[in-house]
């Protein structure tokens, strides 16, 4: 089994690693939000 894709984003000068950035949160909502979308919103 392959490891899930991971990315790193800059958060206030620190590198934050996100595992599985495509994971959907609030999938039932009108516009599904991914883990990456949520992290970028707060940064």
C-alpha positions in Angstrom: 0.0 0.0 0.0 1.4 3.4 -1.0 1.7 6.2 1.5 -0.7 9.0 1.2 0.4 12.3 -0.4 1.6 14.9 2.0 2.3 18.6 1.5 3.9 21.3 3.5 2.4 24.8 3.9 3.9 27.9 5.5 2.1 29.0 8.6 3.5 32.2 10.2 7.1 31.3 9.3 6.8 27.6 10.3 6.4 24.7 8.0 3.3 22.6 8.7 3.0 19.2 7.1 -0.4 18.0 6.1 -0.9 14.3 5.5 -3.8 13.4 3.2 -4.6 17.0 2.0 -7.4 15.8 -0.2 -9.4 14.3 2.6 -12.9 15.9 2.6 -14.4 17.6 5.6 -18.0 18.7 5.5 -18.6 16.6 2.4 -22.3 16.9 2.8 -22.1 20.7 2.4 -23.0 22.5 -0.8 -19.3 22.9 -1.5 -17.1 20.2 0.0 -14.1 21.4 1.9 -10.8 19.5 1.8 -8.2 19.4 4.6 -5.9 21.6 2.5 -8.7 24.2 1.9 -9.4 24.4 5.6 -5.7 24.8 6.5 -5.2 27.5 3.9 -8.3 29.3 5.2 -6.8 29.5 8.7 -3.3 30.5 7.5 
